[in-house]
Amino acid sequence: MGRHDLVERLVARDHPEVAAGTLFERVHAGLKITHFGAIGQGLAMKLINNMLFQVNRVLIIEGLALGAKAGLDPQQMFETISGTTGNSVAFQYSAPRILKREFDGIRMDITFKDVELQTQLAKALGMPMFMANTALQVYQMARAQGLGDKDGVAVVQMYEQWTGVAVEGGQ
């Protein structure tokens, strides 16, 4: 199945067979199906899940850059954070790629589009979104510097320019 052993589908439909799970069980045996209710709610859940990752990635980069600027070894930071409260799936995905300078992946242009959709959903619901809007601007700055075709972890390159230190390590 590629990078993941489990494929999940977030769905929202009013059809009784979808709500019961029988339609998707017949079509996609082995996939985890989560029903969220009316049409549009599955998309809202997808946007929220992606937002948590995409905003968290910016914080991960800021934390690693701050540590490097403070003289900490980025590899040692990774090992320490991996066993403490700062750890997350986003950290385990992003930090090793940052340290190894692996900037290929999901294009930042796509990430930017996703974060725009997340903030548009919040705006439509009349909800302020501080962190997502800030992350949107960080991704836009990176795109303006020509990083739009790179994975979102390439944002670290901007922080390295700003701080004058590299965020890289062994691993």
BAKEVO-147725 format. One record per residue: x, y, z of N, C-alpha, C, O, CB in turn. Coordinates in pm, whole numbers, plus 50000, padded with zeros to 5 digits. Each point is the difference from the previous one (the first is absolute). Glycine has a CB too. Example, Ala and Ser with C-alpha at 12.3 -4.5 7.8 and 13.67 -1.06 7.14 Angstrom:
<rec <51319,49431,50780>,<49911,50119,50000>,<50090,50120,50000>,<50104,49998,50066>,<49707,49885,50059>>
<rec <50154,50222,49803>,<50082,50119,50006>,<49923,50109,50073>,<50051,50111,50017>,<50067,49826,49768>>
END
This chain:
<rec <50080,49880,50000>,<49920,50120,50000>,<50084,50126,50000>,<49944,50109,50014>,<49881,49765,50104>>
<rec <50302,50117,49867>,<50081,50122,50004>,<50060,50020,50137>,<50047,49906,50064>,<49811,50195,49759>>
<rec <50140,50025,50222>,<50066,50034,50126>,<49920,49957,50122>,<50056,49996,50110>,<50049,50195,49774>>
<rec <49768,49778,50100>,<49917,49971,50117>,<49940,49860,49988>,<49958,49959,49892>,<49991,50286,50135>>
<rec <50046,49683,50084>,<49939,49869,50001>,<49848,50010,50007>,<49931,49906,49961>,<50273,50002,50148>>
<rec <49744,50202,49940>,<49857,50018,50018>,<49957,50124,49924>,<50059,50107,50014>,<49948,49780,50212>>
<rec <49890,50098,49696>,<49942,50113,49929>,<49868,50032,50069>,<49918,49911,50022>,<50195,50027,49756>>
<rec <49867,50186,50255>,<49876,50041,50065>,<49920,50086,49906>,<50056,50073,49918>,<50052,49915,50307>>
<rec <49761,50006,49785>,<49911,50085,49925>,<49912,50076,50099>,<49936,49940,50087>,<50065,49901,49713>>
<rec <49997,50289,50187>,<49914,50083,50081>,<49882,50038,49912>,<50018,50068,49899>,<50175,50022,50245>>
<rec <49688,49867,49892>,<49886,50020,49912>,<49884,50067,50072>,<49990,49995,50123>,<50080,49805,49748>>
<rec <49846,50263,50051>,<49876,50058,50051>,<49894,49984,49892>,<50008,50064,49895>,<50117,50103,50252>>
<rec <49780,49752,49877>,<49891,49977,49907>,<49874,49969,50081>,<50008,49949,50112>,<50151,49965,49707>>
<rec <49728,50119,50124>,<49873,49974,50067>,<49941,49865,49961>,<49900,49958,50059>,<50061,50287,49948>>
<rec <50097,49686,49896>,<49949,49872,49954>,<50009,49896,50112>,<50105,49988,50063>,<49963,50068,49700>>
<rec <49824,49870,50263>,<50000,49904,50113>,<50108,49892,49989>,<50056,49958,50101>,<49701,50082,49919>>
<rec <50273,49916,49857>,<50102,49897,49983>,<50138,50054,50035>,<50085,49926,50050>,<49775,49967,49771>>
<rec <50163,50235,50153>,<50127,50062,50038>,<50007,50012,50151>,<50102,49967,50061>,<49907,50159,49722>>
<rec <49883,49922,50279>,<49996,50014,50146>,<50022,49866,50068>,<50065,49994,50104>,<49779,50201,49873>>
<rec <50102,49699,49965>,<50016,49866,50058>,<50138,49943,49973>,<50044,49906,50068>,<49711,50058,49905>>
<rec <50314,50091,49928>,<50133,49951,49968>,<50002,49886,49901>,<50107,49955,49959>,<49960,50118,50263>>
<rec <49815,49877,49738>,<49996,49881,49914>,<50046,50028,49858>,<50066,49915,49940>,<49749,50001,50199>>
<rec <50153,50201,49806>,<50041,50031,49864>,<50152,50003,49989>,<50056,49937,49910>,<49733,50195,50058>>
<rec <50277,49938,50122>,<50145,50011,49994>,<50069,49870,50037>,<50109,49971,49951>,<49870,50269,50102>>
<rec <49958,49681,50034>,<50059,49870,50034>,<50005,49910,49878>,<50095,49924,49982>,<49821,50098,50253>>
<rec <49981,49987,49681>,<49998,49919,49878>,<50103,50050,49900>,<50066,49920,49933>,<49691,50030,50105>>
<rec <50257,50181,49950>,<50086,50059,49898>,<50146,50003,50044>,<50090,49972,49920>,<49717,50166,50003>>
<rec <50218,49895,50202>,<50137,50021,50049>,<50028,49912,50122>,<50025,50051,50109>,<49970,50185,49804>>
<rec <50002,49636,50069>,<50026,49910,50112>,<50136,50030,50060>,<50098,50015,49927>,<49757,49807,49968>>
<rec <50151,50187,50235>,<50126,50022,50069>,<50030,50146,50030>,<50095,50027,50074>,<49985,49772,49816>>
<rec <49844,50294,50058>,<50023,50141,50028>,<49920,50042,50122>,<49891,49949,50024>,<50152,50096,49732>>
<rec <50010,50046,50319>,<49927,50054,50115>,<49910,50113,49949>,<50048,50096,49940>,<50141,49843,50223>>
<rec <49683,50050,49862>,<49903,50099,49957>,<49943,50068,50123>,<49953,49934,50092>,<49991,49934,49699>>
<rec <50061,50265,50211>,<49942,50076,50110>,<49893,50091,49942>,<50029,50083,49913>,<50186,49909,50222>>
<rec <49663,49995,49911>,<49887,50079,49952>,<49983,50123,50089>,<49991,49988,50122>,<49895,49805,49786>>
<rec <50110,50325,50030>,<49991,50124,50077>,<49866,50070,49987>,<49983,50107,50059>,<50259,49915,49911>>
<rec <49664,49924,49956>,<49868,50062,49994>,<49968,50053,49862>,<50025,49934,49900>,<49996,50124,50338>>
<rec <49924,50061,49758>,<49949,50058,49877>,<50112,50030,49900>,<50118,50004,50035>,<49692,50093,50096>>
<rec <50149,49925,49744>,<50094,50035,49894>,<50080,50123,50041>,<49944,50099,50047>,<49902,49802,49778>>
<rec <50285,50092,50158>,<50089,50111,50034>,<50073,49980,50131>,<50105,50061,50022>,<49744,50085,49852>>
<rec <50098,49770,50213>,<50066,49982,50129>,<50125,49915,49990>,<50094,50019,50078>,<49685,50002,50030>>
<rec <50225,49885,49798>,<50123,49923,49978>,<50112,50091,49950>,<50115,49986,50041>,<49748,49810,49908>>
<rec <50102,50296,49962>,<50099,50097,49952>,<50048,50089,50113>,<50120,50028,50010>,<49773,49968,49764>>
<rec <50016,50050,50310>,<50039,50083,50114>,<50098,49924,50089>,<50099,50057,50047>,<49678,50062,49946>>
<rec <50197,49752,50031>,<50090,49920,50084>,<50137,49988,49934>,<50102,50010,50067>,<49701,49862,50025>>
<rec <50199,50106,49777>,<50127,49989,49927>,<50078,50131,50012>,<50121,49997,50024>,<49776,49838,49815>>
<rec <50036,50278,50144>,<50068,50129,50011>,<50057,50021,50139>,<50112,50050,50015>,<49734,50042,49812>>
<rec <50079,49871,50275>,<50046,50016,50138>,<50120,49911,50028>,<50098,50044,50060>,<49668,50014,50011>>
<rec <50228,49817,49885>,<50113,49909,50020>,<50125,50054,49932>,<50108,50002,50060>,<49733,49803,49952>>
<rec <50145,50240,49862>,<50115,50055,49929>,<50052,50127,50066>,<50120,50023,50004>,<49791,49879,49785>>
<rec <49998,50180,50263>,<50040,50123,50068>,<50089,49970,50120>,<50102,50065,50021>,<49685,50045,49902>>
<rec <50174,49792,50156>,<50079,49965,50117>,<50142,49961,49961>,<50096,50037,50068>,<49696,49888,50049>>
<rec <50221,50002,49774>,<50134,49961,49953>,<50075,50119,49944>,<50116,50024,50036>,<49799,49747,49914>>
<rec <50021,50305,49961>,<50069,50107,49927>,<50041,50116,50089>,<50107,50058,49980>,<49762,49877,49820>>
<rec <50050,50099,50298>,<50037,50105,50095>,<50109,49947,50094>,<50095,50072,50032>,<49672,50030,49955>>
<rec <50218,49774,50056>,<50099,49939,50089>,<50137,49996,49933>,<50102,50019,50067>,<49718,49844,50040>>
<rec <50183,50112,49763>,<50128,49993,49929>,<50076,50133,50012>,<50122,50000,50018>,<49780,49831,49822>>
<rec <50028,50281,50149>,<50066,50130,50014>,<50057,50015,50141>,<50112,50050,50016>,<49731,50051,49813>>
<rec <50083,49855,50272>,<50049,50008,50138>,<50121,49909,50022>,<50093,50035,50073>,<49675,50017,50003>>
<rec <50231,49833,49860>,<50115,49908,50009>,<50124,50068,49943>,<50107,49994,50060>,<49740,49805,49921>>
<rec <50137,50263,49904>,<50113,50069,49936>,<50049,50114,50088>,<50121,50016,50019>,<49789,49923,49754>>
<rec <49998,50139,50282>,<50040,50111,50088>,<50075,49948,50122>,<50101,50057,50041>,<49700,50074,49882>>
<rec <50150,49761,50136>,<50065,49944,50118>,<50140,49950,49970>,<50094,50027,50075>,<49683,49910,50012>>
<rec <50237,49990,49803>,<50132,49950,49963>,<50096,50114,49965>,<50118,49995,50036>,<49775,49795,49880>>
<rec <50056,50312,50015>,<50085,50115,49966>,<50040,50077,50126>,<50115,50044,50012>,<49772,49973,49765>>
<rec <50021,49999,50316>,<50031,50068,50126>,<50108,49924,50075>,<50095,50059,50051>,<49672,50031,49961>>
<rec <50217,49778,49995>,<50100,49918,50069>,<50137,50009,49934>,<50101,50013,50069>,<49717,49834,50001>>
<rec <50184,50147,49797>,<50128,50011,49929>,<50064,50136,50025>,<50121,50009,50019>,<49795,49833,49805>>
<rec <50003,50263,50177>,<50053,50134,50026>,<50053,50010,50143>,<50097,50072,50026>,<49740,50025,49808>>
<rec <50101,49831,50258>,<50045,49998,50140>,<50121,49910,50021>,<50052,49990,50111>,<49714,50056,49959>>
<rec <50280,49888,49823>,<50118,49916,50010>,<49973,49853,50025>,<50093,49923,50023>,<50020,50276,50058>>
<rec <49760,49761,49916>,<49967,49859,50020>,<50023,49921,49872>,<49985,50053,49890>,<49847,50009,50285>>
<rec <50204,49812,49841>,<50020,49911,49886>,<49863,49953,49951>,<49927,49937,50076>,<50301,49988,50012>>
<rec <49735,50103,49786>,<49868,49961,49950>,<49973,49850,50010>,<49886,49960,50027>,<50128,50234,49821>>
<rec <50086,49722,50131>,<49980,49856,50011>,<49967,49962,50144>,<49912,49918,50025>,<50247,50044,49783>>
<rec <49912,50097,50286>,<49973,49972,50141>,<49862,50054,50040>,<49930,49939,50081>,<50317,50069,49969>>
<rec <49716,50106,49893>,<49865,50052,50026>,<49895,49901,49951>,<49903,49973,50070>,<50182,50262,49910>>
<rec <49935,49711,49899>,<49906,49902,49946>,<49986,49881,50093>,<49889,49957,50032>,<50169,50116,49736>>
<rec <50054,49873,50275>,<49997,49882,50087>,<49931,50031,50132>,<49925,49916,50051>,<50286,50003,49843>>
<rec <49812,50197,50162>,<49939,50038,50128>,<49851,50023,49984>,<49920,49945,50077>,<50295,50158,49995>>
<rec <49746,49977,49830>,<49858,50032,49980>,<49921,49875,49967>,<49883,49989,50037>,<50179,50241,49884>>
<rec <50000,49674,50009>,<49931,49876,49964>,<49949,49924,50121>,<49905,49923,49989>,<50239,50064,49810>>
<rec <49917,50033,50317>,<49957,49930,50121>,<49934,50090,50103>,<49985,49961,50116>,<50198,49881,49843>>
<rec <49776,50278,50000>,<49941,50093,50095>,<49867,50055,49948>,<49949,49956,49896>,<50281,50106,50185>>
<rec <49715,50033,49991>,<49867,50052,49967>,<49994,50078,49869>,<49890,50022,49948>,<50070,49988,50293>>
<rec <50152,50030,49704>,<49999,50070,49872>,<49987,49908,49880>,<49987,50046,49887>,<50151,50125,50219>>
<rec <49864,49699,49918>,<49994,49903,49892>,<49859,49994,49940>,<49901,50025,50069>,<50282,49843,50041>>
<rec <49810,50099,49762>,<49872,49982,49931>,<50026,49927,49869>,<50115,49984,49959>,<49788,50227,50146>>
<rec <49990,49746,49831>,<50014,49939,49867>,<50062,50101,49904>,<50086,49965,49919>,<49715,49884,50123>>
<rec <50156,50276,49967>,<50055,50105,49914>,<50150,50017,50025>,<50077,50019,49906>,<49700,50098,50092>>
<rec <50264,49877,50128>,<50142,50013,50033>,<50079,49884,49943>,<50107,50019,49943>,<49833,50106,50266>>
<rec <50008,49753,49807>,<50070,49881,49951>,<50009,49997,49848>,<50094,49943,49946>,<49827,49935,50255>>
<rec <49984,50183,49731>,<50006,50008,49855>,<50094,50113,49955>,<50082,49982,49910>,<49684,49927,50077>>
<rec <50221,50207,50076>,<50069,50121,49953>,<50146,50009,50044>,<50087,50026,49917>,<49694,50086,50089>>
<rec <50247,49867,50120>,<50135,50024,50053>,<50107,49917,49928>,<50103,50057,49962>,<49793,49994,50257>>
<rec <50085,49819,49761>,<50105,49925,49929>,<50024,50053,49858>,<50113,50001,49952>,<49825,49798,50184>>
<rec <49956,50242,49798>,<50014,50052,49863>,<50075,50134,50001>,<50079,50027,49910>,<49706,49856,50023>>
<rec <50190,50198,50168>,<50072,50127,50013>,<50148,49973,50023>,<50085,50058,49933>,<49709,50055,50161>>
<rec <50236,49798,50000>,<50139,49972,50035>,<50077,49938,49883>,<50119,50025,49984>,<49810,49944,50252>>
<rec <50002,49951,49682>,<50065,49936,49885>,<49993,50086,49874>,<50054,49962,49896>,<49888,49817,50203>>
<rec <49993,50336,49910>,<49987,50091,49886>,<49919,49936,49887>,<50032,50019,49883>,<50187,50086,50178>>
<rec <49677,49821,49975>,<49912,49936,49902>,<49881,50092,49976>,<49903,49997,50076>,<50168,49769,49997>>
<rec <49936,50315,49824>,<49897,50100,49974>,<49905,49961,49887>,<49915,50079,49961>,<50245,50091,50118>>
<rec <49853,49708,49869>,<49904,49951,49902>,<49881,49941,50075>,<50017,49943,50108>,<50166,50010,49721>>
<rec <49700,50061,50114>,<49880,49947,50064>,<49878,50074,49950>,<49992,50038,49883>,<50140,49897,50319>>
<rec <49775,50087,49887>,<49877,50071,49963>,<50035,50147,49977>,<50049,50068,50091>,<49806,49770,50043>>
<rec <50120,50209,49747>,<50037,50137,49962>,<49938,50103,50094>,<49883,49990,50038>,<50136,49936,49725>>
<rec <50062,50173,50275>,<49953,50106,50089>,<49885,50078,49937>,<49916,50054,50072>,<50314,49963,50024>>
<rec <49764,49989,49771>,<49887,50064,49934>,<49869,49931,50039>,<49898,50066,50018>,<50251,50001,49789>>
<rec <49854,49801,50207>,<49882,49924,50041>,<49970,50027,50148>,<49884,50019,50037>,<50167,49802,49791>>
<rec <50052,50180,50254>,<49982,50032,50142>,<49937,50138,50016>,<49908,50017,50080>,<50290,49839,49979>>
<rec <49851,50241,49866>,<49946,50136,50006>,<49852,49999,49965>,<49919,50062,50068>,<50306,50032,49872>>
<rec <49739,49835,49953>,<49859,49989,49959>,<49917,49939,50113>,<49890,50049,50028>,<50179,49927,49730>>
<rec <49982,49919,50306>,<49928,49937,50110>,<49978,50097,50116>,<49890,50008,50054>,<50210,49772,49879>>
<rec <50004,50293,50105>,<49988,50093,50113>,<49904,50113,49964>,<49926,50049,50085>,<50309,49895,49991>>
<rec <49766,50098,49797>,<49902,50099,49956>,<49858,49948,50018>,<49912,50073,50048>,<50254,50018,49787>>
<rec <49810,49784,50127>,<49867,49940,50017>,<49962,49992,50148>,<49884,50021,50036>,<50150,49848,49752>>
<rec <50063,50099,50296>,<49973,49991,50144>,<49959,50136,50055>,<49903,50009,50076>,<50262,49803,49945>>
<rec <49906,50292,49941>,<49967,50134,50051>,<49872,50052,49938>,<49927,50076,50065>,<50316,49970,49969>>
<rec <49727,49915,49843>,<49873,50039,49938>,<49882,49934,50069>,<49895,50062,50017>,<50224,49968,49764>>
<rec <49897,49846,50260>,<49894,49931,50075>,<49974,50074,50131>,<49885,50024,50035>,<50179,49754,49862>>
<rec <50041,50257,50172>,<49985,50072,50127>,<49932,50135,49977>,<49913,50040,50077>,<50292,49845,50014>>
<rec <49836,50184,49804>,<49940,50130,49969>,<49851,49985,49972>,<49919,50080,50047>,<50301,50001,49861>>
<rec <49744,49817,50015>,<49859,49975,49968>,<49919,49970,50126>,<49880,50029,50005>,<50189,49885,49770>>
<rec <49995,50030,50325>,<49932,49966,50125>,<50012,50112,50104>,<49950,49987,50112>,<50094,49772,49842>>
<rec <50024,50351,50009>,<50015,50113,50091>,<50094,49975,50115>,<49985,50057,50108>,<49788,50006,49832>>
<rec <50327,49850,50037>,<50094,49962,50106>,<50138,50055,49971>,<50052,49980,49890>,<49817,49813,50154>>
<rec <50193,50277,50052>,<50138,50046,49979>,<50097,49882,50002>,<49981,49903,50073>,<49962,50319,50034>>
<rec <50160,49788,49811>,<50102,49895,49990>,<50137,50067,50003>,<50049,50043,49896>,<49796,49805,49971>>
<rec <50215,50160,50250>,<50128,50068,50014>,<50117,49918,49946>,<50076,50049,49917>,<49831,50068,50281>>
<rec <50107,49761,49847>,<50116,49919,49965>,<49997,49959,49853>,<50102,50005,49932>,<49908,49913,50304>>
<rec <49874,50043,49713>,<49991,49959,49860>,<50028,50117,49907>,<50068,49983,49899>,<49765,49842,50163>>
<rec <50118,50293,49971>,<50028,50118,49917>,<50148,50036,50004>,<50055,50042,49898>,<49714,50040,50145>>
<rec <50294,49903,50071>,<50144,50025,50009>,<50077,49898,49916>,<50092,50036,49926>,<49878,50062,50306>>
<rec <49993,49775,49780>,<50065,49896,49920>,<49980,50027,49851>,<50092,49978,49920>,<49874,49855,50266>>
<rec <49916,50214,49775>,<49973,50034,49861>,<50100,50103,49950>,<50052,49988,49888>,<49705,49961,50146>>
<rec <50271,50152,50047>,<50095,50103,49960>,<50143,49947,49993>,<50078,50041,49913>,<49772,50129,50192>>
<rec <50186,49739,49985>,<50133,49939,49996>,<50016,49921,49870>,<50101,50012,49931>,<49906,49974,50322>>
<rec <49892,49935,49714>,<50006,49923,49875>,<50003,50093,49879>,<50068,49971,49902>,<49810,49840,50209>>
<rec <50049,50299,49894>,<50001,50095,49890>,<50138,50064,49983>,<50048,50019,49888>,<49708,50026,50151>>
<rec <50308,49988,50073>,<50137,50055,49992>,<50094,49900,49934>,<50084,50036,49918>,<49874,50103,50289>>
<rec <50029,49735,49831>,<50086,49896,49942>,<49974,49985,49851>,<50093,49983,49921>,<49912,49898,50301>>
<rec <49869,50125,49739>,<49966,49994,49858>,<50060,50119,49926>,<50050,49986,49889>,<49737,49890,50165>>
<rec <50206,50242,50007>,<50056,50121,49938>,<50151,49988,49981>,<50057,50065,49912>,<49759,50070,50192>>
<rec <50249,49783,49978>,<50145,49977,49988>,<50031,49885,49904>,<50115,49958,49989>,<49915,50128,50244>>
<rec <49869,49864,49698>,<50022,49897,49901>,<49996,49858,50052>,<50048,49908,49933>,<50085,50256,49951>>
<rec <49810,49815,50234>,<49997,49866,50060>,<49868,49926,49977>,<49977,49894,50059>,<50181,50190,50112>>
<rec <49755,49971,49745>,<49867,49942,49981>,<49998,49858,49948>,<49905,49927,50026>,<50020,50298,49933>>
<rec <50179,49733,49969>,<50005,49864,49948>,<50063,49902,50098>,<50012,49882,49969>,<50000,50214,49803>>
<rec <50030,49952,50345>,<50061,49916,50104>,<49895,49961,50104>,<49894,50061,50009>,<50331,50053,49955>>
<rec <49806,49784,50114>,<49916,49961,50113>,<50001,50111,50105>,<50094,50079,50006>,<49953,49675,49950>>
<rec <49848,50253,50126>,<49989,50103,50103>,<50116,50006,50097>,<50023,50104,50061>,<49737,49868,49919>>
<rec <50315,49918,50036>,<50115,50005,50091>,<50108,50093,49948>,<50089,50039,50076>,<49860,49728,49995>>
<rec <50045,50269,49801>,<50099,50091,49944>,<49987,50141,50058>,<50088,50083,49978>,<49911,49782,49812>>
<rec <49893,50162,50283>,<49987,50128,50071>,<50122,50024,50089>,<50036,50114,50027>,<49711,49865,49968>>
<rec <50315,49913,50049>,<50117,50013,50086>,<50110,50083,49934>,<50079,50065,50069>,<49866,49714,50033>>
<rec <50060,50220,49766>,<50102,50078,49930>,<49984,50150,50026>,<50100,50072,50007>,<49910,49750,49816>>
<rec <49868,50226,50191>,<49978,50142,50034>,<50052,50029,50140>,<50068,50100,50023>,<49730,49908,49826>>
<rec <50170,49904,50244>,<50044,50019,50138>,<50152,49997,50010>,<50059,50072,50080>,<49729,49824,50000>>
<rec <50275,50020,49839>,<50145,49995,49999>,<50058,50132,49948>,<50102,50046,50051>,<49889,49705,49914>>
<rec <49945,50309,49936>,<50046,50131,49951>,<49983,50105,50109>,<50089,50083,50021>,<49849,49853,49743>>
<rec <49950,50061,50305>,<49971,50100,50103>,<50093,49987,50120>,<50040,50101,50059>,<49723,49900,49866>>
<rec <50270,49874,50113>,<50078,49977,50121>,<50149,49990,49973>,<50081,50020,50090>,<49722,49864,50006>>
<rec <50235,50084,49781>,<50141,49984,49968>,<50057,49867,50045>,<50122,49983,50003>,<49899,50261,50013>>
<rec <49893,49661,50021>,<50047,49867,50041>,<49927,49892,49921>,<49885,50019,49960>,<50168,50067,50271>>
<rec <50014,49803,49747>,<49939,49887,49929>,<49929,49909,50099>,<50046,49980,50113>,<50132,50033,49709>>
<rec <49711,49931,50134>,<49926,49902,50080>,<50014,49867,49925>,<49918,49966,49915>,<49915,50208,50181>>
<rec <50273,49754,49938>,<50024,49871,49935>,<50069,49908,50098>,<50057,50044,50101>,<49959,50065,49672>>
<rec <49979,49762,50196>,<50061,49904,50091>,<50025,49868,49933>,<49972,49982,49881>,<49916,50129,50308>>
<rec <50166,49797,49888>,<50035,49868,49949>,<49882,49920,49954>,<49960,50011,49884>,<50230,49993,50265>>
<rec <49755,49919,49934>,<49890,49909,49978>,<50002,49935,49868>,<49912,49920,49969>,<49960,50213,50178>>
END
